[in-house]
Amino acid sequence: MEIKTRQHVPDEEEEQPLSPAARLFHTSEFNLNIISVIGSKSKINLDMIIRGSKESCIKHPRFSSRLVNDNRQEQKWVRTKVVAEDHVTIPKIELENASADGFLESYVSDLTTIPLDTSKPLWEVHLLDLKTSDAENVVVLKIHHSVGDGMSLMSLVHACTRKTSNHDELPSLPNENRPSSKSMAGHSRLIWMVMLVWNTLCDALKFIATTMFLKDTDTPIKGDFRLSKSKRMCLVHRTVSLEDIKLIKNAMKMTVNDVLLGVAQAALSQYLERRYGEKEKKTGEPKSKRNSSNMLQEIRLRACLLVNIRPTTGDLANMMAKGSKCKWGNWIGYMLFPFSLALHDDPLEHLRRVKSIINRKKNSLEALLTFTSTKILIKLLGVVTAASLTSRTISNTTMSFSNLVGPNEEVSLFGHPITYIAPSAYGHPHALTMHFQSYMNKMTISLTVDPTAICDPHQLCDDLEECLRSIKAAVQERSATQ
């Protein structure tokens, strides 16, 4: 199964220096990795995986280059001969009294404690002959974040998969329509530009304040990255209906990402209310909904909302090809998104509050600012100082949040039909990371947590699922009354 794209010419790119973001991700403050758990509908055939890897991803420079430090301590990608079999692991599985789902979570958690072998290109494939509750077998893909970001990973998935309805066709993605000011009238466009400058200035000041002194409230989910840097992370996932999310999106005139933020805000409110309630129960303090609501409203809880800043996301399936307009690598900035925690009788209030915040955020260059400022810091102060400042900024917030768009229809990975895709990342100083990945008519929620801070991630998944149901019910009830 060969990628139907223009191929790279190896001699043109034998060596290439790491990008600023890639250098940052290799520092001790981060050492950032991506893990993607992919469920298969069929038993995994090793020969098909090896052959598919040789005909696809190995032809890309980042998957056939190893990391090298030269005499001047500069990091470079150097092309090398890749033996696909050296990157594939088939673990011995002994369930004993453990469940298959529990074994998968434990196995992936163990992977977060094992660094990638820098003598080879920085990627691994783990094939698990394990029948879980939602897959016949499981593929675990581990890639160092310096190789590429989430959009790059999805381009790899697109290049390596085909529609199950037609094995000769690449999968298709929903069209992404980005807002534009070109269609605005002169007066409206002037106001839009003034607000863009003002919002960006305000966000820049908040960004600086966060780096210097502005910290989130110490809640049970914030964790302490200084204590947990060397500890394992726990990864869990839950799949919900994408159609339910689209129903809410259309009824509330929002985007899918807006709905997901609203559901996350509602779930975090519910989860934290329970955690504080358990604490009050232990101390014998009286509990009331009013006290809980007031307590939640006093919490400052912000997420680093990851944003793709590529000028275009079209041509995604061809991103692995040389000359693609959609750039490979790490082209991500982030926004500091404040969650408005509260217990509302009307769950739609969470959506309204999120929409109000995100509409202002969309009229700001905050994501581009964070991306550019990191590059400037690395150039002026060096990667070590830049990593320290970036880590300080992120650690003063509570969590990370991202959303990736996947194929519209069922696809197969080297002949294996996929049931779900659950990507995540670890290495950054957050005890909680939420990733949302759409695929067919499903949305998979992936949580990466520090178990010393969040010992019950499945409960948080339950809260996310329950809040989605309650918001959908409220939307349907509102539509019925109207």
Solvent accessible surface area in square Angstrom, and as a share of the most:
residue,aa,sasa,rsa
1,M,72,0.32
2,E,94,0.42
3,I,11,0.06
4,K,128,0.54
5,T,25,0.15
6,R,140,0.51
7,Q,75,0.33
8,H,36,0.16
9,V,75,0.43
10,P,67,0.42
11,D,117,0.60
12,E,107,0.48
13,E,38,0.17
14,E,79,0.35
15,E,99,0.44
16,Q,59,0.26
17,P,96,0.60
18,L,11,0.05
19,S,53,0.34
20,P,43,0.27
21,A,18,0.14
22,A,2,0.02
23,R,82,0.30
24,L,9,0.04
25,F,18,0.08
26,H,40,0.18
27,T,18,0.10
28,S,94,0.61
29,E,44,0.20
30,F,10,0.04
31,N,67,0.35
32,L,15,0.07
33,N,7,0.04
34,I,10,0.05
35,I,0,0.00
36,S,1,0.00
37,V,10,0.06
38,I,8,0.04
39,G,0,0.00
40,S,2,0.01
41,K,111,0.47
42,S,40,0.26
43,K,124,0.52
44,I,32,0.16
45,N,67,0.34
46,L,71,0.36
47,D,98,0.51
48,M,60,0.27
49,I,3,0.02
50,I,17,0.08
51,R,126,0.46
52,G,3,0.03
53,S,4,0.02
54,K,98,0.41
55,E,50,0.23
56,S,1,0.01
57,C,10,0.06
58,I,26,0.13
59,K,73,0.31
60,H,8,0.04
61,P,4,0.02
62,R,35,0.13
63,F,3,0.01
64,S,6,0.04
65,S,2,0.01
66,R,89,0.32
67,L,20,0.10
68,V,39,0.22
69,N,88,0.45
70,D,33,0.17
71,N,157,0.80
72,R,171,0.62
73,Q,143,0.64
74,E,83,0.37
75,Q,43,0.19
76,K,47,0.20
77,W,7,0.02
78,V,33,0.19
79,R,39,0.14
80,T,46,0.27
81,K,183,0.78
82,V,25,0.14
83,V,70,0.40
84,A,1,0.01
85,E,89,0.40
86,D,82,0.42
87,H,6,0.03
88,V,22,0.12
89,T,58,0.34
90,I,96,0.49
91,P,26,0.16
92,K,170,0.72
93,I,43,0.22
94,E,102,0.46
95,L,64,0.32
96,E,154,0.69
97,N,160,0.82
98,A,55,0.43
99,S,70,0.45
100,A,18,0.14
101,D,53,0.27
102,G,32,0.31
103,F,36,0.15
104,L,10,0.05
105,E,41,0.18
106,S,61,0.39
107,Y,34,0.13
108,V,2,0.01
109,S,9,0.06
110,D,56,0.29
111,L,9,0.05
112,T,17,0.10
113,T,63,0.36
114,I,96,0.49
115,P,100,0.63
116,L,18,0.09
117,D,70,0.36
118,T,77,0.45
119,S,73,0.47
120,K,57,0.24
121,P,6,0.04
122,L,2,0.01
123,W,3,0.01
124,E,36,0.16
125,V,13,0.07
126,H,10,0.04
127,L,7,0.03
128,L,1,0.00
129,D,89,0.46
130,L,5,0.03
131,K,140,0.59
132,T,13,0.07
133,S,99,0.64
134,D,58,0.30
135,A,10,0.08
136,E,48,0.22
137,N,3,0.02
138,V,0,0.00
139,V,8,0.04
140,V,0,0.00
141,L,19,0.10
142,K,1,0.01
143,I,7,0.03
144,H,6,0.03
145,H,12,0.06
146,S,5,0.03
147,V,2,0.01
148,G,4,0.04
149,D,0,0.00
150,G,19,0.18
151,M,26,0.12
152,S,1,0.00
153,L,8,0.04
154,M,1,0.01
155,S,0,0.00
156,L,9,0.04
157,V,9,0.05
158,H,2,0.01
159,A,2,0.01
160,C,6,0.04
161,T,0,0.00
162,R,4,0.02
163,K,36,0.15
164,T,38,0.22
165,S,100,0.64
166,N,61,0.31
167,H,115,0.51
168,D,100,0.52
169,E,73,0.33
170,L,44,0.22
171,P,9,0.06
172,S,46,0.29
173,L,49,0.24
174,P,63,0.40
175,N,141,0.72
176,E,104,0.46
177,N,139,0.71
178,R,106,0.39
179,P,119,0.75
180,S,67,0.43
181,S,12,0.08
182,K,170,0.72
183,S,108,0.70
184,M,70,0.31
185,A,69,0.53
186,G,62,0.59
187,H,135,0.60
188,S,54,0.35
189,R,100,0.37
190,L,108,0.54
191,I,87,0.44
192,W,78,0.27
193,M,99,0.44
194,V,88,0.50
195,M,80,0.36
196,L,28,0.14
197,V,102,0.59
198,W,142,0.50
199,N,5,0.03
200,T,24,0.14
201,L,91,0.45
202,C,31,0.19
203,D,1,0.00
204,A,20,0.15
205,L,105,0.52
206,K,108,0.46
207,F,30,0.13
208,I,89,0.45
209,A,19,0.15
210,T,0,0.00
211,T,22,0.13
212,M,119,0.53
213,F,136,0.57
214,L,43,0.21
215,K,118,0.50
216,D,6,0.03
217,T,50,0.29
218,D,124,0.64
219,T,10,0.06
220,P,35,0.22
221,I,0,0.00
222,K,28,0.12
223,G,32,0.31
224,D,53,0.27
225,F,47,0.20
226,R,170,0.62
227,L,128,0.64
228,S,17,0.11
229,K,111,0.47
230,S,108,0.70
231,K,98,0.41
232,R,104,0.38
233,M,24,0.11
234,C,26,0.15
235,L,16,0.08
236,V,5,0.03
237,H,41,0.18
238,R,56,0.20
239,T,50,0.29
240,V,16,0.09
241,S,42,0.27
242,L,12,0.06
243,E,92,0.41
244,D,33,0.17
245,I,1,0.01
246,K,73,0.31
247,L,66,0.33
248,I,0,0.00
249,K,50,0.21
250,N,97,0.49
251,A,30,0.24
252,M,23,0.10
253,K,165,0.70
254,M,15,0.07
255,T,61,0.35
256,V,34,0.19
257,N,42,0.21
258,D,1,0.01
259,V,0,0.00
260,L,3,0.02
261,L,0,0.00
262,G,0,0.00
263,V,4,0.03
264,A,0,0.00
265,Q,0,0.00
266,A,9,0.07
267,A,0,0.00
268,L,0,0.00
269,S,1,0.01
270,Q,45,0.20
271,Y,1,0.00
272,L,0,0.00
273,E,28,0.12
274,R,66,0.24
275,R,49,0.18
276,Y,37,0.14
277,G,8,0.08
278,E,81,0.36
279,K,127,0.54
280,E,35,0.16
281,K,171,0.72
282,K,179,0.76
283,T,85,0.50
284,G,65,0.63
285,E,96,0.43
286,P,116,0.73
287,K,114,0.48
288,S,46,0.30
289,K,118,0.50
290,R,190,0.69
291,N,78,0.40
292,S,5,0.03
293,S,18,0.11
294,N,72,0.37
295,M,44,0.20
296,L,0,0.00
297,Q,104,0.46
298,E,142,0.64
299,I,17,0.09
300,R,104,0.38
301,L,2,0.01
302,R,15,0.06
303,A,0,0.00
304,C,3,0.02
305,L,7,0.04
306,L,62,0.31
307,V,39,0.23
308,N,28,0.14
309,I,30,0.15
310,R,0,0.00
311,P,107,0.67
312,T,49,0.28
313,T,24,0.14
314,G,42,0.40
315,D,53,0.27
316,L,9,0.04
317,A,20,0.16
318,N,48,0.25
319,M,5,0.02
320,M,8,0.03
321,A,5,0.04
322,K,86,0.36
323,G,63,0.61
324,S,19,0.12
325,K,162,0.69
326,C,0,0.00
327,K,91,0.39
328,W,42,0.15
329,G,15,0.14
330,N,11,0.06
331,W,71,0.25
332,I,38,0.19
333,G,2,0.02
334,Y,24,0.09
335,M,19,0.08
336,L,8,0.04
337,F,0,0.00
338,P,53,0.33
339,F,9,0.04
340,S,31,0.20
341,L,4,0.02
342,A,0,0.00
343,L,43,0.21
344,H,45,0.20
345,D,135,0.70
346,D,60,0.31
347,P,31,0.20
348,L,5,0.03
349,E,48,0.22
350,H,8,0.04
351,L,0,0.00
352,R,97,0.36
353,R,83,0.30
354,V,0,0.00
355,K,62,0.26
356,S,76,0.49
357,I,39,0.20
358,I,6,0.03
359,N,73,0.37
360,R,75,0.27
361,K,8,0.03
362,K,94,0.40
363,N,25,0.13
364,S,11,0.07
365,L,83,0.41
366,E,1,0.01
367,A,6,0.05
368,L,85,0.42
369,L,55,0.27
370,T,2,0.01
371,F,27,0.11
372,T,55,0.32
373,S,23,0.15
374,T,20,0.12
375,K,80,0.34
376,I,88,0.44
377,L,46,0.23
378,I,8,0.04
379,K,176,0.75
380,L,131,0.65
381,L,94,0.47
382,G,29,0.28
383,V,28,0.16
384,V,107,0.62
385,T,58,0.34
386,A,0,0.00
387,A,0,0.00
388,S,56,0.36
389,L,55,0.27
390,T,14,0.08
391,S,6,0.04
392,R,111,0.40
393,T,2,0.01
394,I,18,0.09
395,S,13,0.08
396,N,9,0.04
397,T,2,0.01
398,T,0,0.00
399,M,0,0.00
400,S,7,0.04
401,F,1,0.00
402,S,11,0.07
403,N,43,0.22
404,L,23,0.11
405,V,69,0.39
406,G,2,0.02
407,P,1,0.01
408,N,71,0.37
409,E,48,0.21
410,E,40,0.18
411,V,0,0.00
412,S,1,0.00
413,L,21,0.10
414,F,14,0.06
415,G,32,0.31
416,H,7,0.03
417,P,34,0.22
418,I,2,0.01
419,T,15,0.09
420,Y,4,0.02
421,I,2,0.01
422,A,5,0.04
423,P,4,0.02
424,S,3,0.02
425,A,9,0.07
426,Y,16,0.06
427,G,27,0.26
428,H,31,0.14
429,P,12,0.08
430,H,11,0.05
431,A,6,0.04
432,L,0,0.00
433,T,3,0.02
434,M,0,0.00
435,H,18,0.08
436,F,3,0.01
437,Q,1,0.00
438,S,11,0.07
439,Y,3,0.01
440,M,43,0.19
441,N,84,0.43
442,K,59,0.25
443,M,1,0.01
444,T,2,0.01
445,I,5,0.02
446,S,5,0.03
447,L,0,0.00
448,T,1,0.00
449,V,0,0.00
450,D,2,0.01
451,P,48,0.30
452,T,90,0.52
453,A,14,0.11
454,I,0,0.00
455,C,104,0.62
456,D,46,0.24
457,P,9,0.06
458,H,83,0.37
459,Q,55,0.24
460,L,0,0.00
461,C,0,0.00
462,D,61,0.31
463,D,0,0.00
464,L,1,0.00
465,E,46,0.21
466,E,80,0.36
467,C,6,0.04
468,L,9,0.04
469,R,138,0.50
470,S,48,0.31
471,I,0,0.00
472,K,50,0.21
473,A,53,0.41
474,A,17,0.13
475,V,1,0.01
476,Q,86,0.38
477,E,119,0.53
478,R,74,0.27
479,S,62,0.40
480,A,86,0.66
481,T,108,0.63
482,Q,160,0.71
